[in-house]
């Protein structure tokens, strides 16, 4: 039997795999919530319960989620993750998602304000969880498999969609029996993953970078690394690199968030990350995730057929996303962004042309036209999931230096919600008035995004997080921090984490690096 590759050995180790998968599950909140609101729009009972909301109110209810997410993601996600820890950020977020779900599920008849309040609270919870989760995964992963592991962040989104749409399909089949519970059942299942994570997250190790940055606690950092690294040498090498980078950031730049605008290299990364995350929502996927039910109502008359298509879409999204596990470290982030953008643009052009240039009979398309449109929108997901879906999160979580990582990831992630709030507020009206002609706009944006990546985005494959600064025009925080820590003999960290030094503490408590004994 062939031996497992080093990458497989690391991924299959229980503490490491358990920690990464648990943190990644936070993104299932996002996938489930997007799908919940999509699903309930197809429920006649939900529409009747809230007084038949018009297109403006439909857009406003969706925007409410983004408002909560933006508030916490921009202003509280980073500080909570940096002060209390990445684990606490995920825990606080989970609790808020549970509270918001109950507000949505048990909103009084006609009280759409209570449902909107639930959307805001869920958004606030996700703003915290989506700041801490990818930061946690990025900080415990070795550079050589960071992209592969971060794939599971997007897989969790697809898993959330999968459960939501199949639950909705089952409820739709029994809507006469369930009555108002046909939509409440879909909403209430949103507490499942947060409740599980409230049990699992306390079992995770905190990230070594947080231990050193927040408390200067090298021993706790060492214990955390020992759980997720293969050898003691890797543990000690990484501690050296982390301490060097943090010392430089604290002494030469700033240990506060002022580095976001004081350091030109960090400022550049913030702007690029925000552009990429905004781009993710401009691809058209954000509109399909939230309003695919409304989109398919222009093609099919049966609500049961639409519910089945949504469920199948969510099912295929999982293997489509898993393609990233073998492509992201082989071809790199930039290649996937460009191919994905071009592929999505082509799908949007063809789907829009097929729908707008074929006749509509009795409010629906013919079966063959309907099948063609579904195939093209599924093909769109095939291009989106392993590129702008997964790789945007991978890229955003790995480019920031330690002193601003949580805040930078949080701000970048919430740019998705700002863009989403703007686009989704007006998309229902756009779809109502223009139909599938709206997809030509997304096609143009997809090609524009691929062009932007080609000219503006550097490749980050295989670059260690401590050395990411040099890639964006800054100085090496590891090399500069070495001098500040009196570790001149320590070699800079490499993507594989080999520096050839050991840490030793002298009588005064100062840590020095000495050549490793052979």
Secondary structure, 3 states (H helix, E strand, C coil): CCCCCHHHHHHHCHHHHHHHHHHHCHHHHHHHHHHHHHHHCCCHHHHHHCCCCCHHHHHHHHHHHHHHHHHHHHHCHHHHHHHCCHHHHHHHHHHHHHHHHHHHHCCCCCCHHHHHHHHHHHHHHHHHHHHHHHHHHHHHCCHHHHHHHHHHHHHHHHHHHHHHHHHHHHHHHCHHHHCCHHHHHHHHCCHHHHHHHHHHHHHCCCCHHHHHHHHCCHHHHHHHHHHHCCCHHHHHHHHHHHHHHHHHHHHHHCCCCCHHHHCHHHHHHHHHHHHHHHHHHHCCHHHHHHHHHHHHCCCCCCHHHHHHHHHHHHHHHHHHHHCHHHHHHHHCHHHHHHHHHHHHHHHHHHHHHHHHCCCCECCECCHHHHHHHHHHHHHHHHHHHHHHHCHHHHHHHHCCCHHHHHHHHHHHHHHHHHHHHHHHHHHHHHHHHHHHHHHHHHHHHHHHHHHHHHHHCCCCCCCCHHHHHHHCCCCCHHHHHHHHCCCCCCCCCCCCCCCCEEEEECCCCCEEEEECCC
